[in-house]
Amino acid sequence: MDVQLLSITDFHGYLTPQNDAANGTVKDAEGKSIVVGGAPYIATHLKNLRQGHENSITFTTGDDFSGWPTEVAYHQDEPTIEFLNAIGVEFSAVGNHELDRSLEFLRDHMGKGRCFGVVDVDSCFTDSTGRRFSGAHYTISSANITRKGSTKPILKPYVIKTVKVRGGKNVRIGFINLTTPTTVTGSTSYQPELDNLPLVETANRYAAELKRRGVEAIVANVHEGGTAGDVYDRCNSNPSGPVFDFARQASPDIDAIVTGHWHALFDNCMIPDPAGNPRPVVEAANHGRLINEMNLKIDPSTGDVIRSATTSVNHPVTRDVTPDPAMARLVDYWKTRGTRTYARPVGKISGDITRTRAADGESTLGNLVADAEYADAVRNAGGPVDLALVATAPLKGSNSLRGDLRFAKGTNPADADGTVLFGEAWATYGYANPVLTVSLTGQQLEQALEQQWQTQADGTVRFSPLAVSAGVRYAYDASRPVGDRVDPSKVLIGGAPLDAGRTYRVAALAYTLIGADGFGALSGFTDPVRGSRDYEAFRAYFQANETVAPPALDRVTAL
């Protein structure tokens, strides 16, 4: 008997067809670009692929949402859930980005449709059919996400699907869903109250449990990636990466592995299991560019997969088919809604707030963001907060300061002098990173301040200023050697000199604290508490202050 498995991975809310090469094309073996992607075309291709298949199961391999298209991100990724419901997704593995908010947000809002804030303003938006958001109509699953110190998964560890056999008994297929172990301490998904169990041991545990329950056909749906070339429909001779290590070690009872996370594209990588029997490993790129079709051949008398007869192919989501009308309306609806959401006022300013740096490295936007992060930490940290830090021109990685706020009204008809629109705030600061409040020693803080200057390979010294919140003042002497430019006695926190032996509670973005910005001294933090994401922290600061003035540039002194 045949069972068709249809899957996408790392969709990230890319409902709208993209026109750039990275997000809107794939290359064939001859290097020719094929234009692909978009919700209306995914829906049509799925419908066409299902034709003639009595048993077909559709699922995703994680990172469905928490993406970057604004029409989706503005609306808490609810448009993506509407789309996945509409195309008949039956279950999804949790990817790292599913935890960019919180476990409760994933489980209760995305999974169950529970609202927060003001309905149709903060969440539970009216969808393209006129209905209020009701959550996923499919199972969101992960076998290896637990509470800190626990071995019990918080979500369902696996899904069992039953398929019908003509003239015989039904056959059950188990899908073990797994999440990359980088999730809990990842930049956007940093969740200090959670744990990741190891992939292989967890997969083996639940494969054995499924076998005890009489399930012989088992698939691992793993949000953890690898690389095997750059052609969508084949596997090169030297596949590598964490998922291939997993494939070589995981229980032989697992018959096939579907994966994601690396945004890679490969098909039919046949990797021997620990018993020496090959099994397929596949990854279908990202952003809706490919659909993987795996056809399992199952012996109906035993319920087990006949691996030698199982086939797999990655299908490009080409745009030479008729787009699904309902999904085309869905895309148009959310793009129009995104335009309206952009224009919603969220605050007022009394002057320009920009990234322009003074001679000492300060900027009005850097200081404002430091104050916003500090305010968020005070709301969420559950204790005293001493200061906030912002990397305003990172030595590496991404800059969270992405735009300027101008007092003069812009071109949007909803704008006015001094008004900050939702979309303007969104474009000014943030990349969906959480504010963490952590413990750092005074010595670590001094080292971080010294790391604002780093000698480059060509011998030049690059200056990467750290903005500080309002209760901090410090001075530096750029004429002194790199590594000895900040005198601790001239660093004042709450009016008192920096104490190398004291522990301070410090707020900053997770990206900065894990050292991704180049400030390695901060990565030794302890006792993290997660606050809001950068976008929400920024908007909340405006909402808490009737009019925000450009902060004075008086926190740093260049001697």
MIFIPA-222795 format. One line per field, with one value per residue (C-alpha): x, y, z. Coordinates in nm, 2 decimals, always signed. Example, Ala and Ser with C-alpha at 12.3 -4.5 7.8 and 13.67 -1.06 7.14 Angstrom:
2
east (+1.23|+1.37)
north (-0.45|-0.11)
up (+0.78|+0.71)
***
This chain:
559
east (+0.00|+0.11|+0.10|+0.18|+0.35|+0.35|+0.55|+0.69|+0.95|+1.07|+0.77|+0.82|+0.50|+0.59|+0.24|+0.31|+0.50|+0.85|+1.03|+1.40|+1.63|+1.68|+1.31|+1.14|+1.36|+1.53|+1.80|+1.79|+2.09|+2.19|+2.19|+1.86|+1.65|+1.29|+1.04|+0.86|+0.66|+0.35|+0.05|-0.19|+0.05|+0.14|-0.23|-0.28|+0.03|-0.09|-0.43|-0.27|-0.02|-0.30|-0.50|-0.51|-0.38|-0.62|-0.39|-0.22|-0.09|+0.02|+0.25|+0.53|+0.87|+0.88|+0.95|+0.60|+0.58|+0.78|+0.90|+0.97|+0.70|+0.53|+0.18|+0.22|+0.44|+0.23|-0.06|+0.12|+0.17|-0.21|-0.23|+0.01|-0.21|-0.51|-0.32|-0.19|-0.54|-0.68|-0.43|-0.50|-0.19|-0.24|+0.05|+0.37|+0.70|+0.80|+1.09|+1.31|+1.11|+0.79|+0.93|+1.02|+0.74|+0.68|+0.56|+0.23|+0.19|+0.26|+0.04|-0.25|-0.27|-0.13|-0.25|-0.59|-0.68|-0.68|-0.67|-0.45|-0.46|-0.73|-0.91|-0.85|-0.58|-0.32|-0.44|-0.73|-0.75|-1.04|-0.92|-0.98|-1.30|-1.45|-1.39|-1.20|-0.87|-0.93|-0.58|-0.43|-0.67|-0.37|-0.14|+0.17|+0.42|+0.77|+0.92|+1.22|+1.10|+1.06|+1.04|+1.38|+1.51|+1.23|+1.23|+0.86|+0.77|+0.53|+0.37|+0.26|+0.58|+0.44|+0.14|-0.02|-0.21|-0.43|-0.45|-0.70|-0.62|-0.87|-0.99|-0.76|-0.69|-0.60|-0.23|-0.09|+0.21|+0.39|+0.55|+0.81|+0.84|+1.17|+1.31|+1.67|+1.86|+1.98|+1.63|+1.64|+1.96|+1.90|+1.91|+1.54|+1.40|+1.59|+1.38|+1.56|+1.27|+1.28|+1.52|+1.60|+1.64|+1.90|+1.76|+1.89|+1.80|+1.46|+1.39|+1.49|+1.27|+0.96|+1.04|+1.05|+0.72|+0.55|+0.67|+0.52|+0.20|+0.21|+0.32|+0.57|+0.59|+0.78|+0.89|+1.11|+1.00|+1.31|+1.36|+1.74|+1.93|+2.22|+2.36|+2.38|+2.44|+2.24|+2.02|+1.67|+1.60|+1.92|+2.18|+2.55|+2.81|+2.91|+2.61|+2.69|+2.54|+2.36|+2.06|+2.29|+2.47|+2.12|+2.04|+2.34|+2.27|+1.89|+1.70|+1.67|+1.30|+1.27|+1.20|+1.24|+1.36|+1.21|+1.40|+1.44|+1.60|+1.90|+1.69|+1.87|+1.74|+1.82|+1.62|+1.66|+1.98|+2.00|+2.19|+2.25|+2.09|+2.29|+2.19|+2.33|+2.00|+1.96|+1.67|+1.58|+1.66|+1.50|+1.48|+1.25|+1.43|+1.23|+0.97|+0.74|+0.97|+0.95|+0.70|+0.85|+0.65|+0.75|+0.56|+0.59|+0.54|+0.39|+0.34|-0.02|+0.03|+0.30|+0.24|+0.61|+0.77|+0.94|+1.23|+1.36|+1.04|+0.99|+1.05|+1.08|+1.09|+1.11|+0.86|+0.93|+0.62|+0.61|+0.39|+0.28|-0.04|-0.36|-0.33|-0.59|-0.85|-0.92|-0.55|-0.51|-0.78|-0.61|-0.28|-0.46|-0.66|-0.35|-0.15|-0.43|-0.47|-0.09|-0.11|-0.38|-0.18|+0.13|-0.07|-0.19|-0.05|+0.15|+0.31|+0.44|+0.78|+0.88|+1.18|+1.39|+1.53|+1.81|+2.11|+2.34|+2.64|+2.80|+3.18|+3.16|+2.95|+2.61|+2.29|+1.94|+1.80|+2.06|+1.98|+1.60|+1.63|+1.84|+1.57|+1.30|+1.49|+1.54|+1.17|+1.08|+1.32|+1.17|+0.82|+0.93|+1.24|+1.08|+1.34|+1.58|+1.74|+2.06|+2.11|+2.05|+2.30|+2.25|+2.50|+2.45|+2.70|+2.78|+3.13|+2.96|+2.60|+2.29|+2.22|+1.89|+1.88|+1.74|+1.59|+1.53|+1.22|+1.15|+0.93|+0.80|+0.51|+0.60|+0.41|+0.16|-0.18|-0.23|+0.09|+0.12|+0.40|+0.53|+0.32|+0.49|+0.31|+0.31|+0.51|+0.75|+0.83|+0.87|+1.12|+1.32|+1.42|+1.43|+1.45|+1.22|+1.48|+1.38|+1.51|+1.69|+1.77|+2.09|+2.35|+2.70|+2.99|+3.13|+3.45|+3.25|+3.08|+3.41|+3.54|+3.24|+3.29|+3.65|+3.54|+3.38|+3.73|+3.87|+4.18|+4.10|+4.31|+4.45|+4.57|+4.29|+4.07|+3.70|+3.48|+3.14|+2.96|+2.74|+2.44|+2.35|+2.03|+1.95|+2.10|+2.45|+2.74|+3.08|+3.40|+3.67|+4.00|+4.06|+4.42|+4.50|+4.58|+4.29|+4.17|+4.26|+4.04|+3.77|+3.85|+3.61|+3.60|+3.45|+3.17|+2.88|+2.57|+2.30|+2.55|+2.80|+3.13|+3.14|+3.24|+3.43|+3.33|+2.96|+2.69|+2.46|+2.13|+2.16|+1.91|+2.00|+1.89|+1.96|+2.16|+2.40|+2.43|+2.52|+2.81|+2.67|+2.73|+3.10|+3.09|+3.22|+3.25|+2.87|+2.83|+2.94|+2.60|+2.39|+2.03|+1.86|+1.50|+1.32|+1.11|+0.93|+1.05|+1.23|+0.93|+0.68|+0.93|+0.97|+0.60|+0.53|+0.77|+0.58|+0.25|+0.37|+0.49|+0.25|+0.53|+0.89|+1.16|+1.50|+1.72|+2.01|+2.35|+2.51|+2.57|+2.91|+3.22|+3.52|+3.82)
north (+0.00|+0.36|+0.65|+0.99|+1.24|+1.60|+1.86|+2.20|+2.35|+2.69|+2.87|+3.17|+3.33|+3.39|+3.40|+3.67|+3.55|+3.69|+3.83|+3.82|+3.53|+3.41|+3.38|+3.34|+3.09|+2.76|+2.63|+2.30|+2.08|+2.30|+2.61|+2.75|+2.95|+2.85|+3.11|+2.96|+3.02|+3.20|+3.07|+3.06|+2.84|+2.61|+2.54|+2.46|+2.23|+2.05|+1.99|+1.86|+1.63|+1.47|+1.37|+0.99|+0.93|+0.75|+0.80|+1.14|+1.32|+1.69|+1.84|+2.09|+2.06|+2.38|+2.75|+2.80|+3.15|+3.41|+3.53|+3.86|+3.96|+4.26|+4.18|+3.86|+3.97|+4.28|+4.04|+3.80|+3.54|+3.46|+3.49|+3.19|+2.98|+3.07|+2.95|+2.63|+2.55|+2.61|+2.38|+2.09|+2.07|+1.79|+1.84|+2.05|+2.01|+2.30|+2.49|+2.73|+3.03|+2.89|+2.98|+3.34|+3.45|+3.21|+2.85|+2.98|+3.20|+2.90|+2.66|+2.88|+3.15|+2.99|+2.64|+2.72|+3.07|+3.23|+3.61|+3.86|+4.24|+4.41|+4.18|+4.27|+4.52|+4.32|+3.96|+3.75|+3.95|+3.90|+3.68|+3.68|+3.49|+3.74|+3.50|+3.57|+3.39|+3.05|+2.89|+2.60|+2.32|+2.09|+1.94|+2.14|+1.88|+1.85|+1.55|+1.73|+2.06|+2.04|+2.26|+2.33|+2.02|+1.79|+1.51|+1.52|+1.70|+1.99|+1.93|+1.60|+1.41|+1.23|+1.20|+0.88|+0.88|+0.59|+0.51|+0.27|-0.05|-0.17|-0.52|-0.52|-0.38|-0.01|+0.08|+0.33|+0.56|+0.74|+1.08|+1.18|+1.56|+1.70|+2.06|+2.17|+2.17|+2.53|+2.66|+2.73|+2.95|+3.08|+3.45|+3.50|+3.20|+3.24|+3.06|+3.03|+2.84|+2.56|+2.27|+2.09|+1.71|+1.56|+1.45|+1.09|+0.97|+1.13|+0.99|+0.64|+0.67|+0.74|+0.50|+0.23|+0.36|+0.36|+0.00|-0.11|+0.05|-0.17|+0.11|-0.03|+0.26|+0.55|+0.89|+1.14|+1.50|+1.69|+2.06|+2.03|+2.07|+1.98|+2.04|+1.82|+2.05|+2.33|+2.14|+2.09|+1.74|+1.55|+1.47|+1.53|+1.27|+1.42|+1.53|+1.69|+1.86|+1.78|+1.60|+1.36|+1.28|+1.22|+0.99|+0.78|+0.73|+0.72|+0.40|+0.16|+0.15|+0.50|+0.45|+0.80|+1.15|+1.48|+1.78|+2.16|+2.45|+2.51|+2.63|+2.37|+2.18|+1.82|+1.50|+1.13|+1.13|+0.76|+0.74|+0.40|+0.36|+0.19|-0.15|-0.05|-0.02|+0.30|+0.54|+0.87|+1.21|+1.51|+1.89|+2.11|+2.45|+2.74|+3.01|+2.78|+2.73|+2.35|+2.08|+1.74|+1.44|+1.11|+0.80|+0.53|+0.17|-0.02|-0.39|-0.41|-0.74|-0.61|-0.24|-0.17|+0.04|-0.13|+0.11|-0.02|+0.08|+0.42|+0.72|+1.09|+1.41|+1.78|+1.97|+2.33|+2.55|+2.69|+2.97|+2.82|+2.68|+2.85|+3.02|+2.91|+3.19|+3.16|+3.18|+3.47|+3.65|+3.56|+3.72|+4.04|+4.07|+4.06|+4.29|+4.55|+4.49|+4.53|+4.88|+4.98|+4.84|+5.03|+5.35|+5.30|+5.57|+5.43|+5.74|+6.10|+6.26|+6.62|+6.61|+6.40|+6.08|+5.94|+5.71|+6.00|+5.96|+6.24|+6.25|+6.04|+5.77|+5.86|+5.89|+5.99|+5.67|+5.46|+5.63|+5.60|+5.23|+5.18|+5.35|+5.14|+4.82|+4.93|+5.00|+4.66|+4.49|+4.68|+4.55|+4.19|+4.10|+4.05|+4.25|+4.55|+4.65|+4.85|+4.94|+4.86|+4.83|+4.86|+4.78|+5.07|+4.98|+4.61|+4.47|+4.18|+4.06|+4.26|+4.61|+4.65|+5.02|+5.01|+5.36|+5.71|+5.87|+6.21|+6.48|+6.60|+6.40|+6.15|+6.06|+5.83|+6.00|+5.89|+6.06|+6.40|+6.61|+6.43|+6.12|+5.78|+5.52|+5.15|+5.07|+5.35|+5.22|+4.87|+4.98|+5.19|+4.93|+4.55|+4.22|+4.01|+3.97|+3.93|+4.17|+3.96|+4.08|+3.90|+3.91|+4.04|+4.14|+4.49|+4.34|+4.19|+4.52|+4.70|+4.44|+4.50|+4.87|+4.82|+4.59|+4.90|+4.93|+4.63|+4.61|+4.48|+4.26|+4.56|+4.72|+4.98|+5.02|+4.99|+5.18|+5.02|+5.23|+5.08|+5.30|+5.30|+5.38|+5.71|+5.62|+5.56|+5.79|+5.69|+5.84|+5.70|+5.82|+5.71|+5.82|+5.53|+5.17|+4.94|+4.75|+5.03|+5.32|+5.31|+5.40|+5.21|+5.51|+5.71|+5.47|+5.57|+5.35|+5.51|+5.77|+5.51|+5.41|+5.07|+4.80|+4.52|+4.27|+4.36|+4.18|+4.40|+4.33|+4.43|+4.44|+4.39|+4.20|+3.83|+3.87|+4.11|+3.91|+3.58|+3.76|+3.77|+4.15|+4.10|+4.18|+3.85|+3.98|+3.98|+3.61|+3.51|+3.62|+3.42|+3.41|+3.53|+3.64|+3.69|+4.01|+4.13|+4.12|+4.43|+4.55|+4.52|+4.68|+4.98|+5.03|+4.99|+5.28|+5.51|+5.40|+5.47|+5.82|+6.08|+6.25|+6.12|+6.38|+6.31|+6.20|+6.43|+6.32|+6.35|+5.99|+5.94|+6.17|+6.14|+6.27)
up (+0.00|-0.07|+0.18|+0.05|+0.28|+0.18|+0.38|+0.38|+0.62|+0.74|+0.58|+0.81|+0.70|+0.34|+0.21|-0.06|-0.37|-0.35|-0.65|-0.53|-0.61|-0.25|-0.17|-0.50|-0.70|-0.69|-0.92|-1.12|-1.20|-1.49|-1.28|-1.43|-1.20|-1.15|-1.01|-0.72|-0.40|-0.26|-0.07|-0.37|-0.56|-0.27|-0.23|-0.60|-0.60|-0.29|-0.45|-0.76|-0.58|-0.37|-0.68|-0.71|-0.36|-0.13|+0.17|+0.19|+0.50|+0.50|+0.77|+0.84|+0.99|+1.20|+1.18|+1.02|+1.16|+1.35|+1.01|+0.85|+0.61|+0.78|+0.68|+0.88|+1.16|+1.24|+1.31|+1.55|+1.27|+1.27|+0.89|+0.87|+1.09|+0.88|+0.57|+0.72|+0.84|+0.50|+0.31|+0.55|+0.76|+1.01|+1.25|+1.28|+1.45|+1.68|+1.53|+1.72|+1.59|+1.73|+2.07|+1.98|+2.21|+2.49|+2.54|+2.66|+2.35|+2.13|+2.32|+2.42|+2.16|+1.84|+1.94|+2.10|+1.99|+2.33|+2.30|+2.47|+2.48|+2.27|+2.03|+1.66|+1.77|+1.97|+1.88|+1.76|+1.43|+1.20|+0.92|+0.54|+0.58|+0.84|+1.13|+1.45|+1.49|+1.66|+1.66|+1.48|+1.37|+1.37|+1.64|+1.74|+1.86|+2.01|+2.19|+2.34|+2.47|+2.85|+3.16|+3.31|+3.49|+3.36|+3.11|+3.03|+2.71|+2.74|+2.41|+2.25|+2.16|+1.86|+1.63|+1.51|+1.19|+1.07|+0.70|+0.54|+0.36|+0.11|+0.22|+0.52|+0.86|+0.91|+0.94|+1.18|+1.12|+1.40|+1.35|+1.62|+1.61|+1.73|+1.78|+1.74|+2.07|+1.99|+2.07|+2.44|+2.42|+2.07|+1.99|+1.92|+2.10|+2.43|+2.69|+3.03|+3.18|+2.93|+2.84|+2.51|+2.55|+2.31|+1.97|+1.93|+2.28|+2.26|+1.92|+2.03|+2.35|+2.15|+1.87|+2.13|+2.28|+1.94|+1.88|+2.21|+2.10|+1.78|+1.54|+1.30|+1.04|+1.21|+1.06|+1.24|+1.17|+1.28|+1.29|+1.26|+0.94|+0.72|+0.38|+0.07|-0.22|-0.37|-0.62|-0.50|-0.63|-0.54|-0.27|-0.31|-0.22|+0.11|+0.31|+0.64|+0.94|+1.26|+1.10|+0.92|+1.24|+1.38|+1.09|+1.14|+1.51|+1.56|+1.61|+1.31|+1.39|+1.23|+0.86|+0.72|+0.83|+0.72|+0.83|+0.82|+1.00|+0.77|+0.48|+0.27|-0.03|-0.09|-0.16|-0.11|+0.08|+0.17|+0.50|+0.66|+1.01|+1.29|+1.15|+0.81|+0.63|+0.42|+0.49|+0.33|+0.47|+0.30|+0.34|+0.13|+0.15|+0.30|+0.25|+0.05|-0.24|-0.24|-0.13|-0.04|-0.15|+0.01|-0.09|+0.18|+0.07|+0.36|+0.39|+0.50|+0.67|+0.91|+0.90|+0.84|+0.57|+0.28|+0.25|-0.08|-0.25|-0.08|-0.30|-0.24|-0.45|-0.39|-0.61|-0.69|-0.62|-0.97|-1.07|-1.40|-1.23|-1.16|-0.82|-0.56|-0.55|-0.18|-0.10|-0.34|-0.15|+0.18|+0.06|-0.07|+0.26|+0.49|+0.27|+0.28|+0.66|+0.69|+0.53|+0.79|+1.08|+0.97|+0.99|+1.35|+1.58|+1.88|+2.03|+2.00|+2.00|+2.04|+1.81|+1.58|+1.74|+1.52|+1.49|+1.42|+1.65|+1.84|+1.88|+2.19|+2.02|+2.17|+1.96|+2.07|+1.93|+2.11|+2.44|+2.39|+2.31|+2.63|+2.83|+2.66|+2.74|+3.10|+3.14|+3.00|+3.24|+3.54|+3.43|+3.37|+3.57|+3.91|+4.10|+4.08|+3.75|+3.75|+3.39|+3.02|+2.74|+2.36|+2.09|+1.85|+1.58|+1.64|+1.57|+1.39|+1.33|+1.29|+1.42|+1.61|+1.53|+1.18|+1.12|+1.25|+1.39|+1.24|+1.40|+1.07|+0.92|+0.65|+0.34|+0.50|+0.51|+0.87|+0.98|+1.15|+1.30|+1.61|+1.56|+1.56|+1.35|+1.42|+1.11|+1.18|+1.52|+1.38|+1.11|+1.36|+1.62|+1.66|+1.49|+1.71|+1.98|+2.35|+2.62|+2.89|+3.24|+3.36|+3.63|+3.54|+3.77|+3.76|+3.61|+3.32|+3.26|+3.26|+3.01|+2.79|+2.79|+2.69|+2.40|+2.23|+2.07|+1.89|+1.67|+1.32|+1.10|+0.91|+1.24|+1.26|+1.57|+1.52|+1.77|+1.84|+2.10|+2.37|+2.47|+2.83|+3.01|+3.19|+3.53|+3.40|+3.32|+3.21|+3.05|+2.83|+2.70|+2.34|+2.35|+2.58|+2.46|+2.35|+2.65|+2.89|+2.79|+3.06|+3.42|+3.65|+3.89|+3.61|+3.55|+3.76|+3.80|+4.00|+4.11|+4.26|+4.09|+3.92|+4.17|+4.01|+4.27|+4.28|+4.08|+3.87|+3.70|+3.34|+3.06|+2.70|+2.39|+2.39|+2.07|+2.25|+2.57|+2.40|+2.23|+1.88|+1.86|+1.94|+2.31|+2.44|+2.80|+2.83|+2.75|+3.10|+3.24|+3.49|+3.61|+3.29|+3.30|+2.97|+2.90|+2.60|+2.24|+2.12|+1.91|+2.20|+2.45|+2.21|+2.16|+2.53|+2.61|+2.38|+2.53|+2.88|+2.80|+2.66|+2.45|+2.42|+2.40|+2.23|+2.52|+2.61|+2.49|+2.83|+2.94|+2.79|+2.80|+2.57|+2.76)
***
